[in-house]
Amino acid sequence: MEESGIATVVIASGVFSDRLRAMHLPRIVLTDFPMGRPLGAPNDHETQREVLLAALDMIDHTKQGGSIHIFNRDYCPWNL
């Protein structure tokens, strides 16, 4: 997709960091959230929005392949 001019970004839990780095992906946002919830807890709309905005920001500002952004935010498991 990148070769066709379509920018991509992967959002994933940090537990997959080693595997994702080995794949040499163009852009990665890593969160410290549990597997299956890389955007945050259900109904935590603020955190989910911030993760998505971080990914979009990478698309806008990252031109070099292999860029990784670590999204530092505590996971809030409570149903907000």
Z-matrix of the N, CA and C atoms (Angstrom, degrees):
N
C 1 1.443
C 2 1.526 1 110.53
N 3 1.324 2 116.72 1 -42.52
C 4 1.460 3 120.41 2 179.58
C 5 1.528 4 110.60 3 -58.71
N 6 1.324 5 116.48 4 -40.11
C 7 1.462 6 120.36 5 -179.36
C 8 1.520 7 111.84 6 -63.84
N 9 1.335 8 116.35 7 -24.07
C 10 1.463 9 121.19 8 178.36
C 11 1.522 10 111.85 9 -89.35
N 12 1.339 11 117.01 10 1.18
C 13 1.453 12 120.76 11 178.86
C 14 1.513 13 114.42 12 93.06
N 15 1.330 14 117.14 13 9.03
C 16 1.464 15 121.02 14 178.79
C 17 1.526 16 107.95 15 -100.67
N 18 1.333 17 115.73 16 113.17
C 19 1.467 18 120.49 17 -178.58
C 20 1.523 19 110.30 18 -71.66
N 21 1.328 20 115.80 19 143.62
C 22 1.460 21 121.19 20 -179.82
C 23 1.524 22 110.12 21 -129.49
N 24 1.321 23 115.16 22 153.17
C 25 1.461 24 121.63 23 173.96
C 26 1.525 25 107.60 24 -146.07
N 27 1.327 26 116.55 25 138.39
C 28 1.458 27 122.45 26 178.26
C 29 1.523 28 107.90 27 -105.21
N 30 1.329 29 116.78 28 131.21
C 31 1.461 30 122.62 29 174.62
C 32 1.522 31 106.40 30 -109.44
N 33 1.334 32 116.58 31 123.32
C 34 1.464 33 119.26 32 -175.19
C 35 1.522 34 111.03 33 -149.22
N 36 1.313 35 114.57 34 161.34
C 37 1.461 36 121.12 35 173.84
C 38 1.524 37 109.07 36 -71.37
N 39 1.314 38 116.05 37 142.52
C 40 1.454 39 121.62 38 -177.59
C 41 1.515 40 114.29 39 -59.08
N 42 1.327 41 116.97 40 -19.47
C 43 1.460 42 120.51 41 178.91
C 44 1.533 43 110.77 42 -60.13
N 45 1.324 44 117.32 43 -22.88
C 46 1.465 45 122.04 44 -179.76
C 47 1.526 46 112.68 45 -95.89
N 48 1.301 47 117.58 46 9.63
C 49 1.461 48 122.65 47 -174.01
C 50 1.528 49 113.31 48 -51.80
N 51 1.315 50 117.52 49 -51.52
C 52 1.469 51 120.57 50 -177.21
C 53 1.522 52 111.99 51 -60.51
N 54 1.317 53 116.20 52 -44.00
C 55 1.473 54 119.83 53 -179.17
C 56 1.528 55 111.45 54 -66.28
N 57 1.326 56 116.37 55 -40.78
C 58 1.460 57 119.91 56 -179.29
C 59 1.523 58 111.54 57 -68.20
N 60 1.317 59 117.11 58 -40.67
C 61 1.467 60 120.38 59 177.78
C 62 1.531 61 110.35 60 -60.77
N 63 1.317 62 117.27 61 -38.65
C 64 1.464 63 121.35 62 -179.84
C 65 1.527 64 112.02 63 -66.64
N 66 1.320 65 116.89 64 -21.44
C 67 1.466 66 121.24 65 -178.82
C 68 1.527 67 112.19 66 -82.54
N 69 1.331 68 118.01 67 -10.62
C 70 1.468 69 122.97 68 178.82
C 71 1.526 70 112.04 69 54.84
N 72 1.316 71 115.54 70 49.72
C 73 1.462 72 121.20 71 179.23
C 74 1.527 73 109.98 72 -75.02
N 75 1.330 74 118.06 73 152.42
C 76 1.467 75 120.70 74 -177.91
C 77 1.529 76 113.90 75 -62.80
N 78 1.321 77 117.66 76 -44.68
C 79 1.461 78 122.40 77 -176.45
C 80 1.521 79 109.24 78 -145.35
N 81 1.339 80 115.41 79 135.73
C 82 1.465 81 120.60 80 179.23
C 83 1.520 82 108.94 81 -136.61
N 84 1.331 83 116.19 82 133.61
C 85 1.458 84 122.01 83 168.73
C 86 1.524 85 105.82 84 -109.86
N 87 1.330 86 115.99 85 120.03
C 88 1.464 87 121.30 86 179.31
C 89 1.519 88 109.42 87 -106.51
N 90 1.324 89 115.56 88 131.24
C 91 1.459 90 120.70 89 176.13
C 92 1.524 91 108.83 90 -111.95
N 93 1.310 92 115.47 91 162.90
C 94 1.458 93 120.53 92 178.62
C 95 1.528 94 110.07 93 -98.27
N 96 1.319 95 115.81 94 28.74
C 97 1.457 96 121.82 95 -176.48
C 98 1.530 97 110.02 96 -94.31
N 99 1.333 98 117.83 97 162.17
C 100 1.471 99 120.70 98 -178.84
C 101 1.532 100 112.89 99 -63.96
N 102 1.323 101 114.49 100 158.52
C 103 1.467 102 119.70 101 175.58
C 104 1.524 103 109.44 102 -56.11
N 105 1.306 104 116.08 103 140.19
C 106 1.451 105 121.09 104 179.35
C 107 1.517 106 113.58 105 87.26
N 108 1.340 107 116.94 106 -6.95
C 109 1.467 108 120.60 107 -179.87
C 110 1.528 109 110.96 108 -136.40
N 111 1.330 110 117.64 109 52.90
C 112 1.461 111 119.29 110 -176.47
C 113 1.530 112 113.69 111 -65.80
N 114 1.326 113 117.20 112 -17.62
C 115 1.467 114 120.11 113 178.28
C 116 1.516 115 112.66 114 -93.04
N 117 1.317 116 117.78 115 -9.49
C 118 1.458 117 120.97 116 -179.32
C 119 1.515 118 111.47 117 121.35
N 120 1.316 119 114.21 118 -175.66
C 121 1.464 120 121.11 119 -177.30
C 122 1.526 121 111.33 120 -72.11
N 123 1.332 122 117.00 121 154.07
C 124 1.461 123 120.12 122 174.28
C 125 1.531 124 109.98 123 -56.09
N 126 1.293 125 116.13 124 138.34
C 127 1.468 126 124.60 125 178.50
C 128 1.523 127 114.26 126 69.83
N 129 1.326 128 118.80 127 4.65
C 130 1.464 129 121.09 128 174.07
C 131 1.527 130 107.33 129 -89.93
N 132 1.311 131 114.83 130 69.90
C 133 1.464 132 121.73 131 -172.47
C 134 1.524 133 112.75 132 -61.66
N 135 1.316 134 117.31 133 -34.42
C 136 1.467 135 120.38 134 -179.32
C 137 1.529 136 111.11 135 -63.41
N 138 1.324 137 116.36 136 -47.76
C 139 1.468 138 120.00 137 179.48
C 140 1.521 139 110.86 138 -66.63
N 141 1.323 140 117.33 139 -42.75
C 142 1.463 141 120.83 140 178.94
C 143 1.526 142 110.61 141 -58.17
N 144 1.311 143 115.85 142 -42.69
C 145 1.471 144 120.99 143 178.79
C 146 1.525 145 110.43 144 -63.58
N 147 1.329 146 117.38 145 -43.58
C 148 1.457 147 120.96 146 -178.93
C 149 1.525 148 112.13 147 -64.48
N 150 1.329 149 117.53 148 -37.81
C 151 1.465 150 120.58 149 177.12
C 152 1.528 151 109.52 150 -64.61
N 153 1.322 152 116.70 151 -45.52
C 154 1.468 153 120.18 152 179.08
C 155 1.522 154 111.49 153 -63.14
N 156 1.324 155 117.49 154 -40.30
C 157 1.466 156 120.39 155 177.87
C 158 1.528 157 111.31 156 -65.10
N 159 1.331 158 117.24 157 -36.30
C 160 1.467 159 120.36 158 176.19
C 161 1.530 160 110.37 159 -62.92
N 162 1.329 161 116.43 160 -40.41
C 163 1.466 162 120.54 161 178.37
C 164 1.527 163 110.92 162 -65.87
N 165 1.319 164 117.17 163 -44.23
C 166 1.465 165 120.49 164 178.79
C 167 1.522 166 111.20 165 -64.99
N 168 1.327 167 116.85 166 -37.05
C 169 1.459 168 121.01 167 177.39
C 170 1.527 169 110.56 168 -62.38
N 171 1.319 170 116.58 169 -38.47
C 172 1.468 171 119.66 170 176.85
C 173 1.522 172 110.85 171 -61.99
N 174 1.314 173 116.65 172 -41.05
C 175 1.465 174 119.71 173 179.45
C 176 1.524 175 110.17 174 -63.28
N 177 1.327 176 116.64 175 -40.40
C 178 1.465 177 120.82 176 -178.77
C 179 1.523 178 113.40 177 -71.08
N 180 1.333 179 117.67 178 -34.98
C 181 1.460 180 119.93 179 -168.52
C 182 1.523 181 115.95 180 -117.07
N 183 1.310 182 118.76 181 -5.12
C 184 1.463 183 120.63 182 -177.45
C 185 1.518 184 109.77 183 -107.52
N 186 1.296 185 115.35 184 116.86
C 187 1.464 186 120.35 185 179.62
C 188 1.528 187 111.60 186 -105.49
N 189 1.327 188 116.98 187 -23.19
C 190 1.456 189 121.80 188 -177.81
C 191 1.520 190 110.81 189 -85.42
N 192 1.311 191 116.53 190 131.93
C 193 1.458 192 120.85 191 178.53
C 194 1.515 193 112.13 192 -66.84
N 195 1.313 194 116.09 193 154.02
C 196 1.454 195 121.35 194 178.11
C 197 1.511 196 114.62 195 81.22
N 198 1.321 197 117.70 196 17.44
C 199 1.463 198 121.52 197 -179.36
C 200 1.523 199 110.67 198 -77.84
N 201 1.331 200 115.30 199 137.53
C 202 1.463 201 121.27 200 -179.46
C 203 1.517 202 109.19 201 -128.16
N 204 1.328 203 115.45 202 130.24
C 205 1.468 204 121.80 203 175.54
C 206 1.525 205 107.39 204 -113.42
N 207 1.326 206 116.03 205 125.91
C 208 1.462 207 121.13 206 176.32
C 209 1.522 208 107.20 207 -94.27
N 210 1.321 209 116.70 208 115.53
C 211 1.462 210 122.10 209 179.73
C 212 1.523 211 107.87 210 -87.88
N 213 1.313 212 116.24 211 106.91
C 214 1.469 213 121.67 212 -176.84
C 215 1.517 214 110.86 213 -94.00
N 216 1.287 215 115.41 214 102.82
C 217 1.463 216 121.72 215 176.58
C 218 1.513 217 106.88 216 -155.28
N 219 1.317 218 117.12 217 138.25
C 220 1.462 219 120.73 218 176.96
C 221 1.520 220 110.03 219 -70.13
N 222 1.314 221 115.32 220 143.28
C 223 1.458 222 120.96 221 177.47
C 224 1.520 223 109.19 222 -77.46
N 225 1.317 224 116.33 223 130.88
C 226 1.466 225 121.95 224 179.36
C 227 1.527 226 107.98 225 -109.22
N 228 1.343 227 118.51 226 98.91
C 229 1.462 228 120.65 227 -174.32
C 230 1.525 229 114.88 228 -77.86
N 231 1.321 230 117.19 229 -9.24
C 232 1.457 231 118.87 230 -177.04
C 233 1.510 232 111.04 231 -73.34
N 234 1.280 233 115.73 232 146.35
C 235 1.452 234 122.03 233 178.83
C 236 1.523 235 108.42 234 -74.09
N 237 1.315 236 116.30 235 102.99
C 238 1.468 237 121.32 236 -175.34
C 239 1.510 238 112.46 237 -78.23
